[in-house]
Amino acid sequence: MKALVELITKKLVRHPEDVTVRVIESDKGQSLQLSVHPEDIGRVIGKNGRTAKAIRTVLGAAATKANANVSLQISG
């Protein structure tokens, strides 16, 4: 899941070297914390959150296939 989020995000941003994804395990599943360069936060979130929603949708489909529970948090 981490590699999927990194791949998608690095293709969207102008500073791909600043993309980091941390995985936090809990009893409810995984929580992915995506951090990008402050200039790129708008690109990742998108207009009205559409890009972020699309990333979460793809992540949710991959998590369903892997029978896992994953959430995504985005910060700049």
HTML snippet that shows the backbone in 3Dmol.js (N, CA, C, O; Angstrom):
<script src="https://3Dmol.org/build/3Dmol-min.js"></script>
<div id="view" style="width:600px;height:400px;position:relative"></div>
<script>
const pdb = `
ATOM      1  N   MET A   1       0.817  -1.181   0.000  1.00  0.00           N
ATOM      2  CA  MET A   1       0.000   0.000   0.000  1.00  0.00           C
ATOM      3  C   MET A   1       0.870   1.256   0.000  1.00  0.00           C
ATOM      4  O   MET A   1       0.569   2.237  -0.681  1.00  0.00           O
ATOM      5  N   LYS A   2       1.951   1.209   0.774  1.00  0.00           N
ATOM      6  CA  LYS A   2       2.848   2.354   0.864  1.00  0.00           C
ATOM      7  C   LYS A   2       3.436   2.677  -0.502  1.00  0.00           C
ATOM      8  O   LYS A   2       3.476   3.839  -0.904  1.00  0.00           O
ATOM      9  N   ALA A   3       3.890   1.659  -1.213  1.00  0.00           N
ATOM     10  CA  ALA A   3       4.489   1.866  -2.531  1.00  0.00           C
ATOM     11  C   ALA A   3       3.480   2.429  -3.526  1.00  0.00           C
ATOM     12  O   ALA A   3       3.840   3.246  -4.373  1.00  0.00           O
ATOM     13  N   LEU A   4       2.236   2.006  -3.433  1.00  0.00           N
ATOM     14  CA  LEU A   4       1.188   2.506  -4.321  1.00  0.00           C
ATOM     15  C   LEU A   4       0.961   3.999  -4.119  1.00  0.00           C
ATOM     16  O   LEU A   4       0.886   4.751  -5.091  1.00  0.00           O
ATOM     17  N   VAL A   5       0.852   4.432  -2.872  1.00  0.00           N
ATOM     18  CA  VAL A   5       0.639   5.849  -2.574  1.00  0.00           C
ATOM     19  C   VAL A   5       1.853   6.671  -3.017  1.00  0.00           C
ATOM     20  O   VAL A   5       1.695   7.759  -3.572  1.00  0.00           O
ATOM     21  N   GLU A   6       3.060   6.159  -2.775  1.00  0.00           N
ATOM     22  CA  GLU A   6       4.270   6.875  -3.205  1.00  0.00           C
ATOM     23  C   GLU A   6       4.304   7.027  -4.722  1.00  0.00           C
ATOM     24  O   GLU A   6       4.606   8.108  -5.226  1.00  0.00           O
ATOM     25  N   LEU A   7       4.003   5.970  -5.444  1.00  0.00           N
ATOM     26  CA  LEU A   7       4.032   6.009  -6.904  1.00  0.00           C
ATOM     27  C   LEU A   7       3.049   7.030  -7.457  1.00  0.00           C
ATOM     28  O   LEU A   7       3.414   7.844  -8.306  1.00  0.00           O
ATOM     29  N   ILE A   8       1.820   6.996  -6.990  1.00  0.00           N
ATOM     30  CA  ILE A   8       0.804   7.926  -7.472  1.00  0.00           C
ATOM     31  C   ILE A   8       1.193   9.365  -7.151  1.00  0.00           C
ATOM     32  O   ILE A   8       1.108  10.242  -8.010  1.00  0.00           O
ATOM     33  N   THR A   9       1.615   9.601  -5.921  1.00  0.00           N
ATOM     34  CA  THR A   9       1.920  10.960  -5.485  1.00  0.00           C
ATOM     35  C   THR A   9       3.142  11.534  -6.191  1.00  0.00           C
ATOM     36  O   THR A   9       3.139  12.707  -6.567  1.00  0.00           O
ATOM     37  N   LYS A  10       4.176  10.739  -6.376  1.00  0.00           N
ATOM     38  CA  LYS A  10       5.391  11.239  -7.026  1.00  0.00           C
ATOM     39  C   LYS A  10       5.129  11.659  -8.470  1.00  0.00           C
ATOM     40  O   LYS A  10       5.827  12.528  -8.992  1.00  0.00           O
ATOM     41  N   LYS A  11       4.143  11.061  -9.116  1.00  0.00           N
ATOM     42  CA  LYS A  11       3.792  11.440 -10.488  1.00  0.00           C
ATOM     43  C   LYS A  11       3.023  12.755 -10.529  1.00  0.00           C
ATOM     44  O   LYS A  11       2.981  13.407 -11.573  1.00  0.00           O
ATOM     45  N   LEU A  12       2.417  13.155  -9.420  1.00  0.00           N
ATOM     46  CA  LEU A  12       1.595  14.363  -9.377  1.00  0.00           C
ATOM     47  C   LEU A  12       2.374  15.631  -9.014  1.00  0.00           C
ATOM     48  O   LEU A  12       2.017  16.719  -9.465  1.00  0.00           O
ATOM     49  N   VAL A  13       3.418  15.507  -8.217  1.00  0.00           N
ATOM     50  CA  VAL A  13       4.060  16.665  -7.604  1.00  0.00           C
ATOM     51  C   VAL A  13       5.267  17.167  -8.389  1.00  0.00           C
ATOM     52  O   VAL A  13       5.794  16.475  -9.260  1.00  0.00           O
ATOM     53  N   ARG A  14       5.692  18.382  -8.061  1.00  0.00           N
ATOM     54  CA  ARG A  14       6.888  18.978  -8.677  1.00  0.00           C
ATOM     55  C   ARG A  14       8.152  18.645  -7.898  1.00  0.00           C
ATOM     56  O   ARG A  14       9.257  18.752  -8.431  1.00  0.00           O
ATOM     57  N   HIS A  15       8.001  18.245  -6.650  1.00  0.00           N
ATOM     58  CA  HIS A  15       9.143  17.893  -5.794  1.00  0.00           C
ATOM     59  C   HIS A  15       9.006  16.441  -5.319  1.00  0.00           C
ATOM     60  O   HIS A  15       8.721  16.202  -4.146  1.00  0.00           O
ATOM     61  N   PRO A  16       9.207  15.471  -6.220  1.00  0.00           N
ATOM     62  CA  PRO A  16       8.998  14.063  -5.829  1.00  0.00           C
ATOM     63  C   PRO A  16       9.983  13.579  -4.766  1.00  0.00           C
ATOM     64  O   PRO A  16       9.709  12.601  -4.070  1.00  0.00           O
ATOM     65  N   GLU A  17      11.111  14.244  -4.635  1.00  0.00           N
ATOM     66  CA  GLU A  17      12.095  13.832  -3.626  1.00  0.00           C
ATOM     67  C   GLU A  17      11.605  14.118  -2.205  1.00  0.00           C
ATOM     68  O   GLU A  17      12.128  13.546  -1.248  1.00  0.00           O
ATOM     69  N   ASP A  18      10.614  14.989  -2.056  1.00  0.00           N
ATOM     70  CA  ASP A  18      10.084  15.339  -0.737  1.00  0.00           C
ATOM     71  C   ASP A  18       8.864  14.508  -0.330  1.00  0.00           C
ATOM     72  O   ASP A  18       8.281  14.751   0.727  1.00  0.00           O
ATOM     73  N   VAL A  19       8.477  13.544  -1.145  1.00  0.00           N
ATOM     74  CA  VAL A  19       7.326  12.697  -0.828  1.00  0.00           C
ATOM     75  C   VAL A  19       7.766  11.607   0.144  1.00  0.00           C
ATOM     76  O   VAL A  19       8.684  10.836  -0.137  1.00  0.00           O
ATOM     77  N   THR A  20       7.096  11.559   1.286  1.00  0.00           N
ATOM     78  CA  THR A  20       7.364  10.494   2.259  1.00  0.00           C
ATOM     79  C   THR A  20       6.037   9.907   2.726  1.00  0.00           C
ATOM     80  O   THR A  20       5.042  10.617   2.875  1.00  0.00           O
ATOM     81  N   VAL A  21       6.045   8.607   2.951  1.00  0.00           N
ATOM     82  CA  VAL A  21       4.863   7.910   3.450  1.00  0.00           C
ATOM     83  C   VAL A  21       5.280   7.090   4.666  1.00  0.00           C
ATOM     84  O   VAL A  21       6.162   6.236   4.583  1.00  0.00           O
ATOM     85  N   ARG A  22       4.632   7.363   5.795  1.00  0.00           N
ATOM     86  CA  ARG A  22       4.876   6.598   7.010  1.00  0.00           C
ATOM     87  C   ARG A  22       3.701   5.661   7.248  1.00  0.00           C
ATOM     88  O   ARG A  22       2.544   6.035   7.059  1.00  0.00           O
ATOM     89  N   VAL A  23       4.011   4.455   7.658  1.00  0.00           N
ATOM     90  CA  VAL A  23       2.973   3.463   7.949  1.00  0.00           C
ATOM     91  C   VAL A  23       2.873   3.307   9.460  1.00  0.00           C
ATOM     92  O   VAL A  23       3.865   3.037  10.137  1.00  0.00           O
ATOM     93  N   ILE A  24       1.666   3.482   9.976  1.00  0.00           N
ATOM     94  CA  ILE A  24       1.419   3.308  11.397  1.00  0.00           C
ATOM     95  C   ILE A  24       0.423   2.156  11.552  1.00  0.00           C
ATOM     96  O   ILE A  24      -0.708   2.222  11.071  1.00  0.00           O
ATOM     97  N   GLU A  25       0.864   1.119  12.223  1.00  0.00           N
ATOM     98  CA  GLU A  25       0.032  -0.065  12.449  1.00  0.00           C
ATOM     99  C   GLU A  25      -0.801   0.132  13.719  1.00  0.00           C
ATOM    100  O   GLU A  25      -0.312   0.668  14.714  1.00  0.00           O
ATOM    101  N   SER A  26      -2.032  -0.296  13.677  1.00  0.00           N
ATOM    102  CA  SER A  26      -2.886  -0.274  14.867  1.00  0.00           C
ATOM    103  C   SER A  26      -3.779  -1.508  14.839  1.00  0.00           C
ATOM    104  O   SER A  26      -3.734  -2.305  13.901  1.00  0.00           O
ATOM    105  N   ASP A  27      -4.581  -1.649  15.870  1.00  0.00           N
ATOM    106  CA  ASP A  27      -5.473  -2.802  15.916  1.00  0.00           C
ATOM    107  C   ASP A  27      -6.598  -2.691  14.894  1.00  0.00           C
ATOM    108  O   ASP A  27      -7.225  -3.695  14.556  1.00  0.00           O
ATOM    109  N   LYS A  28      -6.860  -1.482  14.397  1.00  0.00           N
ATOM    110  CA  LYS A  28      -7.902  -1.270  13.389  1.00  0.00           C
ATOM    111  C   LYS A  28      -7.384  -1.395  11.962  1.00  0.00           C
ATOM    112  O   LYS A  28      -8.179  -1.403  11.022  1.00  0.00           O
ATOM    113  N   GLY A  29      -6.082  -1.494  11.780  1.00  0.00           N
ATOM    114  CA  GLY A  29      -5.487  -1.602  10.453  1.00  0.00           C
ATOM    115  C   GLY A  29      -4.307  -0.663  10.302  1.00  0.00           C
ATOM    116  O   GLY A  29      -3.677  -0.279  11.288  1.00  0.00           O
ATOM    117  N   GLN A  30      -4.011  -0.297   9.079  1.00  0.00           N
ATOM    118  CA  GLN A  30      -2.891   0.591   8.790  1.00  0.00           C
ATOM    119  C   GLN A  30      -3.370   2.016   8.575  1.00  0.00           C
ATOM    120  O   GLN A  30      -4.457   2.251   8.047  1.00  0.00           O
ATOM    121  N   SER A  31      -2.543   2.958   8.992  1.00  0.00           N
ATOM    122  CA  SER A  31      -2.776   4.361   8.710  1.00  0.00           C
ATOM    123  C   SER A  31      -1.538   4.861   7.969  1.00  0.00           C
ATOM    124  O   SER A  31      -0.423   4.774   8.484  1.00  0.00           O
ATOM    125  N   LEU A  32      -1.735   5.380   6.768  1.00  0.00           N
ATOM    126  CA  LEU A  32      -0.630   5.915   5.977  1.00  0.00           C
ATOM    127  C   LEU A  32      -0.621   7.426   6.122  1.00  0.00           C
ATOM    128  O   LEU A  32      -1.644   8.078   5.912  1.00  0.00           O
ATOM    129  N   GLN A  33       0.528   7.986   6.481  1.00  0.00           N
ATOM    130  CA  GLN A  33       0.669   9.426   6.614  1.00  0.00           C
ATOM    131  C   GLN A  33       1.537   9.917   5.467  1.00  0.00           C
ATOM    132  O   GLN A  33       2.739   9.655   5.428  1.00  0.00           O
ATOM    133  N   LEU A  34       0.916  10.634   4.531  1.00  0.00           N
ATOM    134  CA  LEU A  34       1.586  11.156   3.354  1.00  0.00           C
ATOM    135  C   LEU A  34       2.030  12.578   3.623  1.00  0.00           C
ATOM    136  O   LEU A  34       1.229  13.419   4.032  1.00  0.00           O
ATOM    137  N   SER A  35       3.309  12.849   3.393  1.00  0.00           N
ATOM    138  CA  SER A  35       3.858  14.188   3.577  1.00  0.00           C
ATOM    139  C   SER A  35       4.501  14.621   2.264  1.00  0.00           C
ATOM    140  O   SER A  35       5.273  13.874   1.663  1.00  0.00           O
ATOM    141  N   VAL A  36       4.173  15.842   1.824  1.00  0.00           N
ATOM    142  CA  VAL A  36       4.720  16.381   0.574  1.00  0.00           C
ATOM    143  C   VAL A  36       5.270  17.776   0.821  1.00  0.00           C
ATOM    144  O   VAL A  36       5.041  18.364   1.878  1.00  0.00           O
ATOM    145  N   HIS A  37       5.993  18.300  -0.153  1.00  0.00           N
ATOM    146  CA  HIS A  37       6.512  19.664  -0.102  1.00  0.00           C
ATOM    147  C   HIS A  37       5.334  20.625   0.009  1.00  0.00           C
ATOM    148  O   HIS A  37       4.302  20.397  -0.621  1.00  0.00           O
ATOM    149  N   PRO A  38       5.464  21.700   0.800  1.00  0.00           N
ATOM    150  CA  PRO A  38       4.337  22.635   0.960  1.00  0.00           C
ATOM    151  C   PRO A  38       3.795  23.207  -0.351  1.00  0.00           C
ATOM    152  O   PRO A  38       2.603  23.503  -0.441  1.00  0.00           O
ATOM    153  N   GLU A  39       4.636  23.367  -1.358  1.00  0.00           N
ATOM    154  CA  GLU A  39       4.170  23.871  -2.654  1.00  0.00           C
ATOM    155  C   GLU A  39       3.294  22.858  -3.384  1.00  0.00           C
ATOM    156  O   GLU A  39       2.509  23.236  -4.254  1.00  0.00           O
ATOM    157  N   ASP A  40       3.418  21.592  -3.045  1.00  0.00           N
ATOM    158  CA  ASP A  40       2.709  20.529  -3.758  1.00  0.00           C
ATOM    159  C   ASP A  40       1.415  20.091  -3.086  1.00  0.00           C
ATOM    160  O   ASP A  40       0.695  19.256  -3.633  1.00  0.00           O
ATOM    161  N   ILE A  41       1.107  20.626  -1.930  1.00  0.00           N
ATOM    162  CA  ILE A  41      -0.078  20.164  -1.198  1.00  0.00           C
ATOM    163  C   ILE A  41      -1.357  20.397  -2.007  1.00  0.00           C
ATOM    164  O   ILE A  41      -2.276  19.578  -1.963  1.00  0.00           O
ATOM    165  N   GLY A  42      -1.419  21.493  -2.734  1.00  0.00           N
ATOM    166  CA  GLY A  42      -2.596  21.764  -3.564  1.00  0.00           C
ATOM    167  C   GLY A  42      -2.752  20.776  -4.699  1.00  0.00           C
ATOM    168  O   GLY A  42      -3.871  20.417  -5.064  1.00  0.00           O
ATOM    169  N   ARG A  43      -1.640  20.336  -5.260  1.00  0.00           N
ATOM    170  CA  ARG A  43      -1.681  19.348  -6.336  1.00  0.00           C
ATOM    171  C   ARG A  43      -2.186  18.005  -5.835  1.00  0.00           C
ATOM    172  O   ARG A  43      -2.915  17.311  -6.543  1.00  0.00           O
ATOM    173  N   VAL A  44      -1.804  17.636  -4.621  1.00  0.00           N
ATOM    174  CA  VAL A  44      -2.196  16.342  -4.071  1.00  0.00           C
ATOM    175  C   VAL A  44      -3.659  16.355  -3.625  1.00  0.00           C
ATOM    176  O   VAL A  44      -4.376  15.371  -3.806  1.00  0.00           O
ATOM    177  N   ILE A  45      -4.093  17.460  -3.050  1.00  0.00           N
ATOM    178  CA  ILE A  45      -5.484  17.548  -2.599  1.00  0.00           C
ATOM    179  C   ILE A  45      -6.417  17.794  -3.777  1.00  0.00           C
ATOM    180  O   ILE A  45      -7.478  17.175  -3.863  1.00  0.00           O
ATOM    181  N   GLY A  46      -6.040  18.685  -4.683  1.00  0.00           N
ATOM    182  CA  GLY A  46      -6.853  18.953  -5.856  1.00  0.00           C
ATOM    183  C   GLY A  46      -8.018  19.871  -5.564  1.00  0.00           C
ATOM    184  O   GLY A  46      -8.292  20.202  -4.410  1.00  0.00           O
ATOM    185  N   LYS A  47      -8.695  20.277  -6.607  1.00  0.00           N
ATOM    186  CA  LYS A  47      -9.840  21.176  -6.470  1.00  0.00           C
ATOM    187  C   LYS A  47     -10.977  20.447  -5.768  1.00  0.00           C
ATOM    188  O   LYS A  47     -11.418  19.381  -6.197  1.00  0.00           O
ATOM    189  N   ASN A  48     -11.437  21.049  -4.683  1.00  0.00           N
ATOM    190  CA  ASN A  48     -12.502  20.472  -3.843  1.00  0.00           C
ATOM    191  C   ASN A  48     -12.156  19.070  -3.330  1.00  0.00           C
ATOM    192  O   ASN A  48     -13.057  18.289  -3.023  1.00  0.00           O
ATOM    193  N   GLY A  49     -10.871  18.745  -3.234  1.00  0.00           N
ATOM    194  CA  GLY A  49     -10.451  17.455  -2.697  1.00  0.00           C
ATOM    195  C   GLY A  49     -10.602  16.289  -3.648  1.00  0.00           C
ATOM    196  O   GLY A  49     -10.549  15.134  -3.226  1.00  0.00           O
ATOM    197  N   ARG A  50     -10.789  16.574  -4.925  1.00  0.00           N
ATOM    198  CA  ARG A  50     -11.048  15.486  -5.883  1.00  0.00           C
ATOM    199  C   ARG A  50      -9.853  14.553  -6.057  1.00  0.00           C
ATOM    200  O   ARG A  50     -10.028  13.337  -6.134  1.00  0.00           O
ATOM    201  N   THR A  51      -8.643  15.104  -6.121  1.00  0.00           N
ATOM    202  CA  THR A  51      -7.464  14.262  -6.310  1.00  0.00           C
ATOM    203  C   THR A  51      -7.231  13.385  -5.082  1.00  0.00           C
ATOM    204  O   THR A  51      -6.945  12.195  -5.211  1.00  0.00           O
ATOM    205  N   ALA A  52      -7.354  13.972  -3.899  1.00  0.00           N
ATOM    206  CA  ALA A  52      -7.186  13.199  -2.661  1.00  0.00           C
ATOM    207  C   ALA A  52      -8.232  12.092  -2.578  1.00  0.00           C
ATOM    208  O   ALA A  52      -7.925  10.975  -2.163  1.00  0.00           O
ATOM    209  N   LYS A  53      -9.460  12.400  -2.970  1.00  0.00           N
ATOM    210  CA  LYS A  53     -10.524  11.395  -2.952  1.00  0.00           C
ATOM    211  C   LYS A  53     -10.211  10.266  -3.932  1.00  0.00           C
ATOM    212  O   LYS A  53     -10.461   9.099  -3.631  1.00  0.00           O
ATOM    213  N   ALA A  54      -9.669  10.604  -5.097  1.00  0.00           N
ATOM    214  CA  ALA A  54      -9.314   9.586  -6.085  1.00  0.00           C
ATOM    215  C   ALA A  54      -8.192   8.684  -5.562  1.00  0.00           C
ATOM    216  O   ALA A  54      -8.232   7.469  -5.754  1.00  0.00           O
ATOM    217  N   ILE A  55      -7.196   9.277  -4.905  1.00  0.00           N
ATOM    218  CA  ILE A  55      -6.106   8.483  -4.332  1.00  0.00           C
ATOM    219  C   ILE A  55      -6.666   7.546  -3.266  1.00  0.00           C
ATOM    220  O   ILE A  55      -6.289   6.376  -3.205  1.00  0.00           O
ATOM    221  N   ARG A  56      -7.558   8.053  -2.433  1.00  0.00           N
ATOM    222  CA  ARG A  56      -8.161   7.213  -1.394  1.00  0.00           C
ATOM    223  C   ARG A  56      -9.023   6.105  -1.989  1.00  0.00           C
ATOM    224  O   ARG A  56      -9.093   5.010  -1.430  1.00  0.00           O
ATOM    225  N   THR A  57      -9.672   6.376  -3.106  1.00  0.00           N
ATOM    226  CA  THR A  57     -10.490   5.361  -3.768  1.00  0.00           C
ATOM    227  C   THR A  57      -9.622   4.226  -4.296  1.00  0.00           C
ATOM    228  O   THR A  57      -9.945   3.054  -4.105  1.00  0.00           O
ATOM    229  N   VAL A  58      -8.526   4.571  -4.956  1.00  0.00           N
ATOM    230  CA  VAL A  58      -7.592   3.552  -5.474  1.00  0.00           C
ATOM    231  C   VAL A  58      -6.999   2.761  -4.310  1.00  0.00           C
ATOM    232  O   VAL A  58      -6.891   1.536  -4.376  1.00  0.00           O
ATOM    233  N   LEU A  59      -6.616   3.468  -3.245  1.00  0.00           N
ATOM    234  CA  LEU A  59      -6.059   2.805  -2.070  1.00  0.00           C
ATOM    235  C   LEU A  59      -7.089   1.870  -1.433  1.00  0.00           C
ATOM    236  O   LEU A  59      -6.746   0.771  -0.998  1.00  0.00           O
ATOM    237  N   GLY A  60      -8.332   2.302  -1.380  1.00  0.00           N
ATOM    238  CA  GLY A  60      -9.391   1.465  -0.823  1.00  0.00           C
ATOM    239  C   GLY A  60      -9.623   0.211  -1.642  1.00  0.00           C
ATOM    240  O   GLY A  60      -9.859  -0.863  -1.088  1.00  0.00           O
ATOM    241  N   ALA A  61      -9.557   0.343  -2.970  1.00  0.00           N
ATOM    242  CA  ALA A  61      -9.727  -0.834  -3.828  1.00  0.00           C
ATOM    243  C   ALA A  61      -8.584  -1.828  -3.624  1.00  0.00           C
ATOM    244  O   ALA A  61      -8.809  -3.036  -3.564  1.00  0.00           O
ATOM    245  N   ALA A  62      -7.366  -1.316  -3.517  1.00  0.00           N
ATOM    246  CA  ALA A  62      -6.209  -2.191  -3.288  1.00  0.00           C
ATOM    247  C   ALA A  62      -6.297  -2.844  -1.907  1.00  0.00           C
ATOM    248  O   ALA A  62      -5.942  -4.012  -1.746  1.00  0.00           O
ATOM    249  N   ALA A  63      -6.766  -2.097  -0.921  1.00  0.00           N
ATOM    250  CA  ALA A  63      -6.894  -2.644   0.431  1.00  0.00           C
ATOM    251  C   ALA A  63      -7.969  -3.721   0.485  1.00  0.00           C
ATOM    252  O   ALA A  63      -7.805  -4.726   1.176  1.00  0.00           O
ATOM    253  N   THR A  64      -9.058  -3.520  -0.232  1.00  0.00           N
ATOM    254  CA  THR A  64     -10.122  -4.524  -0.284  1.00  0.00           C
ATOM    255  C   THR A  64      -9.611  -5.815  -0.910  1.00  0.00           C
ATOM    256  O   THR A  64      -9.917  -6.913  -0.445  1.00  0.00           O
ATOM    257  N   LYS A  65      -8.836  -5.664  -1.961  1.00  0.00           N
ATOM    258  CA  LYS A  65      -8.276  -6.847  -2.627  1.00  0.00           C
ATOM    259  C   LYS A  65      -7.317  -7.594  -1.704  1.00  0.00           C
ATOM    260  O   LYS A  65      -7.251  -8.823  -1.734  1.00  0.00           O
ATOM    261  N   ALA A  66      -6.574  -6.849  -0.882  1.00  0.00           N
ATOM    262  CA  ALA A  66      -5.624  -7.459   0.046  1.00  0.00           C
ATOM    263  C   ALA A  66      -6.274  -7.817   1.380  1.00  0.00           C
ATOM    264  O   ALA A  66      -5.602  -8.292   2.295  1.00  0.00           O
ATOM    265  N   ASN A  67      -7.589  -7.588   1.488  1.00  0.00           N
ATOM    266  CA  ASN A  67      -8.337  -7.878   2.711  1.00  0.00           C
ATOM    267  C   ASN A  67      -7.740  -7.128   3.909  1.00  0.00           C
ATOM    268  O   ASN A  67      -7.486  -7.719   4.959  1.00  0.00           O
ATOM    269  N   ALA A  68      -7.520  -5.821   3.735  1.00  0.00           N
ATOM    270  CA  ALA A  68      -6.922  -4.993   4.777  1.00  0.00           C
ATOM    271  C   ALA A  68      -7.774  -3.745   4.994  1.00  0.00           C
ATOM    272  O   ALA A  68      -8.654  -3.431   4.192  1.00  0.00           O
ATOM    273  N   ASN A  69      -7.502  -3.046   6.082  1.00  0.00           N
ATOM    274  CA  ASN A  69      -8.168  -1.791   6.399  1.00  0.00           C
ATOM    275  C   ASN A  69      -7.101  -0.703   6.429  1.00  0.00           C
ATOM    276  O   ASN A  69      -6.213  -0.728   7.281  1.00  0.00           O
ATOM    277  N   VAL A  70      -7.183   0.260   5.497  1.00  0.00           N
ATOM    278  CA  VAL A  70      -6.143   1.284   5.358  1.00  0.00           C
ATOM    279  C   VAL A  70      -6.793   2.657   5.278  1.00  0.00           C
ATOM    280  O   VAL A  70      -7.815   2.835   4.614  1.00  0.00           O
ATOM    281  N   SER A  71      -6.185   3.635   5.967  1.00  0.00           N
ATOM    282  CA  SER A  71      -6.630   5.021   5.859  1.00  0.00           C
ATOM    283  C   SER A  71      -5.442   5.894   5.431  1.00  0.00           C
ATOM    284  O   SER A  71      -4.286   5.511   5.611  1.00  0.00           O
ATOM    285  N   LEU A  72      -5.737   7.064   4.864  1.00  0.00           N
ATOM    286  CA  LEU A  72      -4.697   7.957   4.360  1.00  0.00           C
ATOM    287  C   LEU A  72      -4.879   9.341   4.947  1.00  0.00           C
ATOM    288  O   LEU A  72      -5.974   9.903   4.919  1.00  0.00           O
ATOM    289  N   GLN A  73      -3.785   9.889   5.486  1.00  0.00           N
ATOM    290  CA  GLN A  73      -3.760  11.256   5.988  1.00  0.00           C
ATOM    291  C   GLN A  73      -2.719  12.027   5.178  1.00  0.00           C
ATOM    292  O   GLN A  73      -1.624  11.522   4.930  1.00  0.00           O
ATOM    293  N   ILE A  74      -3.062  13.258   4.762  1.00  0.00           N
ATOM    294  CA  ILE A  74      -2.189  14.057   3.915  1.00  0.00           C
ATOM    295  C   ILE A  74      -1.766  15.309   4.664  1.00  0.00           C
ATOM    296  O   ILE A  74      -2.598  15.990   5.264  1.00  0.00           O
ATOM    297  N   SER A  75      -0.458  15.617   4.630  1.00  0.00           N
ATOM    298  CA  SER A  75       0.037  16.848   5.241  1.00  0.00           C
ATOM    299  C   SER A  75       1.111  17.466   4.360  1.00  0.00           C
ATOM    300  O   SER A  75       1.731  16.791   3.538  1.00  0.00           O
ATOM    301  N   GLY A  76       1.314  18.756   4.550  1.00  0.00           N
ATOM    302  CA  GLY A  76       2.276  19.490   3.745  1.00  0.00           C
ATOM    303  C   GLY A  76       3.500  19.875   4.458  1.00  0.00           C
ATOM    304  O   GLY A  76       4.384  20.501   3.873  1.00  0.00           O
TER     305      GLY A  76
END
`;
const viewer = $3Dmol.createViewer("view");
viewer.addModel(pdb, "pdb");
viewer.setStyle({}, {cartoon: {color: "spectrum"}});
viewer.zoomTo();
viewer.render();
</script>
